[in-house]
Amino acid sequence: MVAVVETAAANPVGGGCGNEANMLNVAIPRPPPGNDAACTTATTAQQATTSPPPPPPSSMADELCHISCTTFNILAPIYKRLDQQNQSLRESDFRAFWLSRNQMILEWLLMERTSIICLQEFWTGNEELVHMYEDKLCDAGYFTFQLARTNNRGDGKHCFFLITSSNSHSLFQILHANLLLGIVQGSLGSNLATKFHRWKKVYKILQYVETYQRENKLGGVPVILSGDWNGSKRGRVYKFLRSQGFASSYDIAHKYTDSDDDAHRWVSHRNHRGNICGVDFIWLRNPNEPSKPLKTSWAEAAFGIIKCQLQKVSLKESDAFAFLKADNPGDFITYSTFCDALRQVHLIGLPYGLSFQETKDLWSQADIDGNGIIDYEEFKKTIWNSSCCSVQRDDNCAESAEFGRDMAEEVIGFTVKDAVLFPREVERGMWPENYSLSDHARLTVIFSPVRMRFRMEERVGL
């Protein structure tokens, strides 16, 4: 992955964005009373070595420019297949091929000059390719941060930061104080182990973000999560993030909903089997966006996976309850039989499975009254009918005396100005046969800073 932060250079965002962004000293608009803006974004971040600086004065904030973000899985040459009949033949074996393709990718990046660039499947194991990106982008004023994949497969993420304009120092401070950047990259796969591992990785990222915000008193900041999430809008990761107040910035820009009708309006990836789907997201969560407690969302998602596993073996509600309580003579589930059932459906006892503490946390969520057992009503409410869905804003409550505007502080968030996928055919749910830069589309989003009211009560756990 590559993350790039640029400030206020008078360069339009290229490619599909046309003339959208004049990135020079755009004043932050104030929303009308009672109409606080809500947006979302995503990233991974290296924690700052010093404490974040205090929030900037209003005059400094008013100098903020638009911020643009690009996420692009550039398909590491070690993964790019050249012959469907010979799966072992990879682009990494042919220098001319991978060099030419990555030179074209670099030309696009330098032409677009977006503020934040997140590249996944960056071939960190090849020094020539790494130096090519670093030399070109550093010559353009960027500095770099690189993170290899944890399983040493040879690829990873690469970050470049660009600070250029007269107000760059103030924007850089604002970004460190008020914007958490996190880039997600996961392994492709559709089996249970991969899906479960991917969901757990997202949970860990959100735990890190929550801890970082709490320890640094950054509850009133926007959060951007960006990358290849290896899951579509109908998947558990998507629903999990929605329950945490995040929204897809592309869907915001195009007014798409979470409905089935909008689930396949756009795509961003074609896998080696030829299947196409939308898996690349730039998520945005503004500070005033309500969310469930993180552990609650995590438990709901876990219960959904348990239910799915039980349904795969044709167990209906009453049969599933009987399976979980096993041979226990009482009409309830014990912790011991709960663990045995999870082991049988491969959710614990394996490297990717639930840890001992995670299993205990899950049990605590299911045992609503805390009496040490799960009866049938608790089973239905938590395990069988659990729903990991987004939290809707209650404007009446937000404007009540208890949570009145006089108790809220003014913070900076983002609205989504525009979002574009390239090649443009993918915006219509089609994959062009002549596209060869990657097996993923490039997603670029432009954000506009906006003032909004924030109440700490809206950020649960902070």
Secondary structure, DSSP 4 states (H G I P E B T S, - for coil): ---------S----GGGTT----S-PPPPPPPTT-------B---PPPSSPPPPPPPHHHHTT---EEEEEEE---TTT-BS-TT-TT-BGGG-HHHHHHHHHHHHHHHHHH--SEEEEEEE-TT-HHHHHHHHHHHHHTTEEEEEEE-TT-SS-EEEEEEE--STTHHHHHHHHHHH-EEEEEE-----SHHHHHHHHHHHHHHHHHHHHHHHHTT-TT--EEEEEE-S--TTSHHHHHHHHTT-EEHHHHHHT--SSGGGTTS---EE-TTS-EE--EEEEEE-TT-----HHHHHHHHHHHHHHHHHHHTT--HHHHHHHHHTT-SSSEE-HHHHHHHHHHTTSBSSTTSB-HHHHHHHHHHH-TT-SSSEEHHHIIIIIIS----PPPP-HHHHTSSTT-GGGPEEEEEEEEEEEEEESGGGGGT---TT--S-SB-EEEEEEEEEEEEE-GGGSTT-
